[in-house]
Amino acid sequence: MPPSDRRSPRKTALLWSIVAGVVALVCVVVFVRWQTRSRWPQGDDATGKEMRALSGKQEPAPSGLDALELVKVVLVPYRFPLEFDGLYVPRDAKQPSDTMLMFGKVTNGLVSNICLPVGADLPGTKFKVDSFEYKEVTGADGKKKDVSEVTVINKETGERIVLTRQRKITGKSYAIFHCKWVQPGGQPTPDFTTQLDHTFTLPPKHDTTYKVIAIEPYKVMIEVPDGTRKTLAVPSAP
């Protein structure tokens, strides 16, 4: 063998070590890139939820009715003796304040009507007329429906009951709710109760008022100020 082709064993070993190191480095780079592409979705596959999960960010906490759960419904038998039938305008009325509120009462199968102004006592009860609010909603047929409300107050206890036009009050039923919204770094919102025809607010926006307009054994209907309604059901309902 010519002298120029001769290499020492030490140089040959060093050359092979360099080649092996380069090959190992290439393999590591290829593996890391493959792992990154497989774990981090690309293009249309990179949904907001996946990106937040991989980056360590939390999903936005639900709020409003989306954060509300119905825990339990408690039905309490009760019947208010009077029903609000609407407005009565006397023939000699000269101004809006002369308008009366008409109530219906059933006695021994006979229906009798009485007309009272705001502030008057309700005969045969411990209640008096506290306020009146004219309200209407649009039905499924597109027609307007009068759902005006009269609030009466117990003169002894201060209890308030809302009478909706031509709707009987047959119970003081109430619902127990759980709000899933939690102030970051704060304490969970305690469960709360709300009676039929009563209102409530939810954190963090206490300027929005919700109202329980219907209660059934395992579900309730809630109305928001714009008239939108949502039904909540007990998760464990049969």
Secondary structure as GFF3:
##gff-version 3
##sequence-region A 1 238
A	DSSP	three_ten_helix	3	5	.	.	.	ID=ss1
A	DSSP	alpha_helix	9	39	.	.	.	ID=ss2
A	DSSP	three_ten_helix	43	45	.	.	.	ID=ss3
A	DSSP	alpha_helix	48	55	.	.	.	ID=ss4
A	DSSP	three_ten_helix	64	67	.	.	.	ID=ss5
A	DSSP	beta_strand	68	74	.	.	.	ID=ss6
A	DSSP	beta_strand	82	88	.	.	.	ID=ss7
A	DSSP	three_ten_helix	96	98	.	.	.	ID=ss8
A	DSSP	beta_strand	100	107	.	.	.	ID=ss9
A	DSSP	beta_strand	110	116	.	.	.	ID=ss10
A	DSSP	beta_strand	127	133	.	.	.	ID=ss11
A	DSSP	beta_strand	136	138	.	.	.	ID=ss12
A	DSSP	beta_strand	144	146	.	.	.	ID=ss13
A	DSSP	beta_strand	149	154	.	.	.	ID=ss14
A	DSSP	beta_strand	160	164	.	.	.	ID=ss15
A	DSSP	beta_strand	174	179	.	.	.	ID=ss16
A	DSSP	beta_strand	192	195	.	.	.	ID=ss17
A	DSSP	beta_strand	199	201	.	.	.	ID=ss18
A	DSSP	beta_strand	209	216	.	.	.	ID=ss19
A	DSSP	beta_strand	219	223	.	.	.	ID=ss20
A	DSSP	beta_strand	229	233	.	.	.	ID=ss21
###
